């Protein structure tokens, strides 16, 4: 028996976002970059099996889609890097239409057979399915893009997923390897919040208005701005999700909405010395896009233009 629309239960049976997955053009380059960021040796990729093994079905049609994959465990979510081949598949489609970037978030489920109908009955159809290559398990992607601005993957494994952290580590680039936050720019905060809270089976948190400019002191592309916006924080066991609806004043969120549309805007790391980390990244060729103080004055932030290497903006957060 599946859940109804009105019950406060996560559609996946849990609300643990366990993975953020990036589609990339060059997995060797991406692996080296993320290894440096997270303070680990460069991981080796593996190739998914051919159709006899992977049994990929994309939009109802069998496909020879194969991908080079890398999995990197962090103290919060697992980061997956994916370089797809040219055969039809959701990763290839994303790369050809959107470009490199965050393709999906993932949830572990006990039974795809039990959970998939819940998503379908809530308006999220099956997009792609397949079998694991290196272990006994399977996956599906459901088409949540319209409401959640990213796809959702369901993972069913015969054994618990390996979440062990790398043991051969050195100092992460930013002094931390903990991904704190995934942030999404949206046109309609209320609609996005309703969709995410239905997905996660939680109550809708309060809307936060951006603070007065004399407090926030926002500078966007070297010019002071009010950067008016409203946003919301949704806590999950491993990762905080932030939804941001920009208003009319100039900001990185408004520019993202105008140039790229709704979707993932940044991932965040909490650092101890934001000025030191800003200079470090600037010296590496990643300039500041926008910076300012928290809406409540209890910290400050800086968005760094890291998309050329990391396929997403990295936000530095310093809490007072």
JOJOSUL-V612768 format. One record per helix or strand of 2 or more residues. SS is the DSSP state (~ for helix, > for strand). FROM is the first residue (numbers start at 0). TO is the last residue. If there is no record, write none. Layout:
SS,FROM,TO / SS,FROM,TO
//
This chain:
>,18,22 / ~,26,37 / >,45,46 / ~,50,53 / >,56,57 / >,60,61 / >,66,72 / >,77,83 / ~,89,96 / >,100,107 / ~,111,120 / >,125,130 / >,136,141 / ~,144,147 / >,150,156 / >,180,184 / ~,188,199 / >,207,208 / ~,212,215 / >,218,219 / >,222,223 / >,228,234 / >,239,245 / ~,251,258 / >,262,269 / ~,273,282 / >,287,292 / >,298,303 / ~,306,309 / >,312,318
//
